[in-house]
């Protein structure tokens, strides 16, 4: 598991932590704070992967990892967080997760080599995120995969290697999508 950022941040404000929801809303109206996922940050703070991931800590805790579109948002490929966060187990033990409208929970454990800690939260690595996005057949996931491939140039080849070596559902379709992405990326470079 890779460690990429400090745990927690003094720049993240959660409702009823240091300030009430009303105080945070007033600070937003005054232009002092802006919303970032489920948290608030100072208006002049640079939005980083660590801050985006840190805003998910109340949702993820120490046992869940952000995957799919949620991980793509943390990695900086999406401008806004997804309406429903996709999470998976980051620990071996089974969890009792209460169903929630804002969460898509997948019970399969993410292997430790596919996880990294960003801003104190578990997030899938860029190559695992790319493999997950390619395994889902819809426009939002395809666009996020394209943006992640541009942001992380070596991630497509590593995602292909990862899928070829492992066993995951929808592997063939994902490999075809990733190879097409790699081919289109090569065409961009040669133009």
C-alpha positions as CSV (number, residue, x, y, z in Angstrom):
1,X,0.0,0.0,0.0
2,X,1.4,3.4,-0.9
3,X,1.3,6.4,1.4
4,X,0.9,9.7,-0.5
5,X,-0.2,12.3,2.0
6,X,-0.5,13.3,5.6
7,X,-3.4,12.0,7.6
8,X,-6.1,14.6,8.1
9,X,-5.9,18.3,7.3
10,X,-6.4,21.5,9.3
11,X,-8.0,23.0,6.2
12,X,-11.0,20.6,6.2
13,X,-14.1,21.6,8.1
14,X,-16.9,19.2,8.7
15,X,-20.3,20.1,10.0
16,X,-20.5,19.9,13.8
17,X,-16.8,19.2,14.1
18,X,-15.3,22.7,14.8
19,X,-18.2,24.7,13.5
20,X,-21.9,24.0,13.2
21,X,-23.6,23.6,9.8
22,X,-25.1,27.1,10.1
23,X,-21.7,28.6,10.8
24,X,-20.1,26.8,7.8
25,X,-23.0,27.9,5.6
26,X,-22.5,31.5,6.7
27,X,-18.8,31.3,6.0
28,X,-19.6,30.1,2.5
29,X,-22.0,33.0,2.0
30,X,-19.3,35.4,3.2
31,X,-16.9,33.9,0.7
32,X,-14.5,32.5,3.4
33,X,-15.2,28.8,2.7
34,X,-16.2,26.7,-0.3
35,X,-17.7,23.2,-0.3
36,X,-15.5,20.2,-1.2
37,X,-17.3,16.9,-1.2
38,X,-18.8,16.5,2.3
39,X,-16.5,19.1,3.8
40,X,-15.5,22.7,3.4
41,X,-12.2,24.3,2.8
42,X,-10.9,27.9,2.9
43,X,-11.8,29.7,-0.4
44,X,-8.1,30.4,-1.1
45,X,-6.9,26.8,-0.4
46,X,-5.6,24.8,-3.4
47,X,-7.8,21.8,-4.0
48,X,-5.5,18.7,-3.8
49,X,-6.0,15.0,-3.9
50,X,-5.3,14.9,-0.2
51,X,-8.1,17.4,0.6
52,X,-10.6,15.6,-1.7
53,X,-9.8,12.2,-0.1
54,X,-9.8,13.8,3.4
55,X,-13.4,15.1,2.7
56,X,-14.4,11.4,2.4
57,X,-13.0,10.2,5.7
58,X,-16.4,10.4,7.5
59,X,-17.9,8.2,4.8
60,X,-14.9,5.8,4.4
61,X,-13.5,5.5,7.9
62,X,-10.6,3.1,8.2
63,X,-12.3,0.1,6.6
64,X,-13.6,1.3,3.2
65,X,-11.8,2.6,0.1
66,X,-12.9,5.0,-2.6
67,X,-13.2,3.3,-6.0
68,X,-14.5,3.9,-9.5
69,X,-15.7,7.5,-10.0
70,X,-15.0,8.4,-6.4
71,X,-11.4,7.5,-6.8
72,X,-11.2,9.2,-10.2
73,X,-12.5,12.4,-8.4
74,X,-9.8,12.0,-5.7
75,X,-7.1,11.6,-8.4
76,X,-8.3,14.9,-9.9
77,X,-9.9,13.6,-13.1
78,X,-13.4,14.8,-12.3
79,X,-14.4,18.4,-11.5
80,X,-17.1,17.4,-9.0
81,X,-17.6,14.4,-6.8
82,X,-20.0,11.8,-8.1
83,X,-23.6,11.9,-6.8
84,X,-23.2,8.4,-5.4
85,X,-19.7,7.4,-4.0
86,X,-18.5,3.9,-4.8
87,X,-16.7,2.2,-2.0
88,X,-15.2,-1.2,-1.3
89,X,-13.8,-3.1,1.6
90,X,-10.1,-2.2,2.3
91,X,-9.9,-4.8,5.2
92,X,-10.2,-8.6,5.3
93,X,-13.1,-8.8,7.7
94,X,-16.7,-8.5,6.5
95,X,-18.4,-5.3,7.3
96,X,-22.0,-4.4,8.2
97,X,-22.6,-1.4,6.0
98,X,-26.0,0.3,6.4
99,X,-27.5,1.0,2.9
100,X,-27.3,4.6,2.0
101,X,-28.6,6.6,-1.0
102,X,-25.3,8.3,-1.6
103,X,-23.2,5.1,-1.5
104,X,-22.7,2.1,-3.8
105,X,-21.0,-0.5,-1.6
106,X,-19.1,-3.5,-3.1
107,X,-18.3,-6.2,-0.6
108,X,-15.3,-7.6,-2.4
109,X,-12.0,-6.7,-0.7
110,X,-9.6,-4.5,-2.7
111,X,-6.1,-6.1,-2.4
112,X,-3.6,-4.1,-0.5
113,X,-1.3,-3.6,-3.5
114,X,-4.3,-1.8,-5.3
115,X,-4.7,0.7,-2.4
116,X,-3.0,3.9,-1.4
117,X,-3.6,6.2,1.5
118,X,-4.3,9.8,0.4
119,X,-5.2,12.4,2.9
120,X,-5.9,9.7,5.5
121,X,-8.3,7.8,3.4
122,X,-7.9,4.6,1.4
123,X,-8.2,5.1,-2.4
124,X,-7.5,2.7,-5.2
125,X,-4.3,3.4,-7.1
126,X,-4.6,5.1,-10.5
127,X,-4.1,1.8,-12.4
128,X,-6.7,0.0,-10.3
129,X,-9.0,2.9,-10.7
130,X,-8.5,2.8,-14.5
131,X,-9.2,-0.9,-14.5
132,X,-12.4,-0.4,-12.5
133,X,-13.6,2.4,-14.7
134,X,-12.9,0.3,-17.9
135,X,-14.9,-2.6,-16.4
136,X,-18.0,-0.5,-16.2
137,X,-19.8,0.1,-19.4
138,X,-21.3,3.7,-19.4
139,X,-20.4,7.1,-20.7
140,X,-19.4,8.7,-17.3
141,X,-17.0,5.9,-16.5
142,X,-15.5,5.9,-20.1
143,X,-15.0,9.7,-19.9
144,X,-13.4,9.4,-16.4
145,X,-11.1,6.6,-17.8
146,X,-10.0,8.8,-20.7
147,X,-9.3,11.7,-18.4
148,X,-7.3,9.5,-15.9
149,X,-5.3,8.0,-18.8
150,X,-4.3,11.6,-19.9
151,X,-3.5,12.6,-16.3
152,X,-1.5,9.4,-15.5
153,X,0.4,8.5,-18.7
154,X,1.7,5.1,-17.6
155,X,-1.5,4.0,-15.9
156,X,-3.0,2.4,-19.0
157,X,-0.2,0.0,-19.5
158,X,-0.1,-0.8,-15.7
159,X,-3.9,-1.3,-15.7
160,X,-3.7,-3.7,-18.7
161,X,-0.9,-5.7,-16.9
162,X,-3.0,-5.7,-13.7
163,X,-6.0,-7.1,-15.5
164,X,-4.1,-9.7,-17.4
165,X,-2.5,-11.0,-14.2
166,X,-5.6,-11.0,-12.1
167,X,-9.2,-12.3,-12.0
168,X,-11.9,-9.6,-12.0
169,X,-15.4,-9.5,-13.5
170,X,-15.8,-8.1,-17.0
171,X,-12.1,-8.5,-17.7
172,X,-12.3,-9.0,-21.5
173,X,-14.4,-6.0,-22.1
174,X,-12.2,-3.9,-19.9
175,X,-9.0,-5.0,-21.7
176,X,-10.6,-4.1,-25.0
177,X,-11.5,-0.6,-23.7
178,X,-8.0,-0.1,-22.2
179,X,-6.3,-1.2,-25.4
180,X,-8.4,1.2,-27.4
181,X,-7.6,3.9,-24.9
182,X,-3.8,3.1,-25.2
183,X,-4.1,3.1,-29.0
184,X,-5.9,6.5,-29.1
185,X,-3.3,7.9,-26.7
186,X,-0.5,6.8,-29.1
187,X,-2.3,8.5,-32.0
188,X,-2.5,11.8,-29.9
189,X,1.3,11.7,-29.4
190,X,2.2,11.1,-33.0
191,X,0.0,13.9,-34.4
